[in-house]
């Protein structure tokens, strides 16, 4: 198998870097900010609060989990998810998730930290903001005790149904918490087989306690969302080593070509080209895209000669591997429908003449 082409150029790093560039703006929103330190590869120490045990972050899904080491990029579940963290102020971890086949049911971020005693006060906030087609949901958890510093966990997801073809999570909430001696375990989970989304976590800390307000949390969310919006075409990409050739049509038209493309993928192709070696999300190439170039991680629905990620009655490989669409598509005789080409297209032959 070739190296997966999903997120060429390490999209998780691009996202985390643009958020990191906004770090000073994020810190300005939270009054009485103070810094923390990193004394190991996977623990955040608030010097005025965590004396013997740092704040440990782990991530996971319904398939597997990982402890986070700072600055490391982890491909969590095959090529469906890239996780990246950064030693920064505030601490940032980003999970760029593609889960088009819906195999992974949920994802989570878990924080293990030191607590003061049973008198810890816990407060939570939840809200969402939208800008255009982008939507950010967040869940804020705060732990405070008298005049001690307050750790603020800012968990969030970002989706864009129109541009990224996102499946938004059906759940974003604190699903697990446990206190054991001086240690606290806290998990925030998203559910519902989400796909084509970003899941992230910020650790904010403020001196002398105090509760972060909804308006302050919304301001942090807005800064994060603006940063993510600046990373263009996060889930739609041109493969780096494809061959694109512009064409002139002697018989037919670009309009006719687009009519043959399944409706779900028309926004992700451009007519007037031949494209060779269009890579799908598993890293396998489709040999040839007749009449179009693709801007999608699923070229098998528009191109020929490769592999499909969905098993249909037409199989998963061959000349028209993905043209039968997905399992719930109904194949019409003469028109494209859903993710499927027409039966006429699937039963046709393609002749290629060259000199």
TATA-V763297 format. One record per residue. N is the residue number from 0. SS is DSSP state (A for helix, B for strand, O for the rest). Layout:
BEGIN
N,SS / N,SS
END
This chain:
BEGIN
0,O / 1,O / 2,O / 3,O / 4,O / 5,O / 6,O / 7,O / 8,O / 9,O / 10,A / 11,A / 12,A / 13,A / 14,A / 15,A / 16,A / 17,A / 18,A / 19,A / 20,O / 21,O / 22,A / 23,A / 24,A / 25,A / 26,A / 27,A / 28,A / 29,O / 30,O / 31,O / 32,B / 33,O / 34,O / 35,O / 36,B / 37,O / 38,O / 39,O / 40,O / 41,O / 42,O / 43,B / 44,B / 45,O / 46,O / 47,O / 48,O / 49,O / 50,O / 51,O / 52,O / 53,O / 54,B / 55,B / 56,B / 57,B / 58,B / 59,B / 60,B / 61,O / 62,O / 63,O / 64,B / 65,B / 66,B / 67,O / 68,O / 69,O / 70,O / 71,O / 72,B / 73,B / 74,B / 75,O / 76,O / 77,O / 78,O / 79,O / 80,B / 81,B / 82,B / 83,B / 84,B / 85,B / 86,O / 87,O / 88,O / 89,O / 90,B / 91,B / 92,B / 93,B / 94,B / 95,B / 96,B / 97,O / 98,O / 99,O / 100,O / 101,O / 102,O / 103,O / 104,O / 105,O / 106,B / 107,B / 108,B / 109,B / 110,B / 111,B / 112,B / 113,B / 114,O / 115,O / 116,O / 117,O / 118,O / 119,O / 120,B / 121,B / 122,B / 123,B / 124,B / 125,B / 126,B / 127,B / 128,B / 129,B / 130,B / 131,O / 132,O / 133,B / 134,B / 135,B / 136,B / 137,B / 138,B / 139,B / 140,B / 141,B / 142,B / 143,B / 144,O / 145,O / 146,O / 147,O / 148,O / 149,B / 150,B / 151,B / 152,B / 153,B / 154,B / 155,B / 156,B / 157,B / 158,B / 159,O / 160,A / 161,A / 162,A / 163,A / 164,O / 165,O / 166,B / 167,O / 168,O / 169,O / 170,B / 171,B / 172,B / 173,B / 174,B / 175,B / 176,B / 177,B / 178,B / 179,B / 180,O / 181,O / 182,B / 183,B / 184,B / 185,B / 186,B / 187,B / 188,B / 189,B / 190,B / 191,O / 192,O / 193,O / 194,B / 195,O / 196,B / 197,B / 198,B / 199,B / 200,B / 201,B / 202,B / 203,B / 204,B / 205,B / 206,O / 207,O / 208,O / 209,O / 210,O / 211,O / 212,O / 213,A / 214,A / 215,A / 216,A / 217,A / 218,A / 219,A / 220,A / 221,A / 222,A / 223,A / 224,A / 225,A / 226,A / 227,A / 228,A / 229,O / 230,O / 231,O / 232,O / 233,O / 234,O / 235,O / 236,O / 237,O / 238,O / 239,O / 240,O / 241,O / 242,B / 243,B / 244,B / 245,B / 246,O / 247,O / 248,O / 249,O / 250,O / 251,O / 252,O / 253,A / 254,A / 255,A / 256,A / 257,A / 258,A / 259,A / 260,O / 261,O / 262,A / 263,A / 264,A / 265,A / 266,A / 267,A / 268,B / 269,B / 270,B / 271,O / 272,B / 273,B / 274,B / 275,B / 276,B / 277,B / 278,B / 279,O / 280,O / 281,O / 282,O / 283,O / 284,B / 285,B / 286,B / 287,B / 288,B / 289,O / 290,O / 291,B / 292,B / 293,B / 294,O / 295,O / 296,O / 297,O / 298,A / 299,A / 300,A / 301,O / 302,O / 303,B / 304,O / 305,B / 306,B / 307,O / 308,O / 309,O / 310,O / 311,O / 312,O / 313,O / 314,O / 315,O / 316,B / 317,B / 318,O / 319,O / 320,O / 321,O / 322,O / 323,O / 324,O / 325,O / 326,O / 327,O / 328,O / 329,O / 330,O / 331,O / 332,O / 333,O / 334,O / 335,O / 336,B / 337,O / 338,O / 339,B / 340,O / 341,O / 342,A / 343,A / 344,A / 345,A / 346,O / 347,O / 348,O / 349,O / 350,O / 351,O / 352,O / 353,O / 354,O
END
